[in-house]
């Protein structure tokens, strides 16, 4: 690797990362691909709320408990995704 491992700045992300290849860049006049971190953040929040409410609500019924645990597992996955998204946005990635 010929590049140093220094932390990247917002300008680095604005210019584009080295070795990044966007196969659709300029195809039929299309703009370069953009990161969708904000959309991913909104969808992760939605998934967290729905899975958490569904899991807790399911546990309050007399139905089998395993679907509730599946929903609560997906809620935990959404929390991990939220942490990753917030860290990426905090370091200055666009989106």
Secondary structure by P-SEA (a helix, b strand, c coil): cccccccccaaaaaaccccccccccccccccccccaaaaaaaaaaaaaaaaaaaaaaaaaccccaaaaaaaaaaaaaaaaaaaaaaaaaaacccc
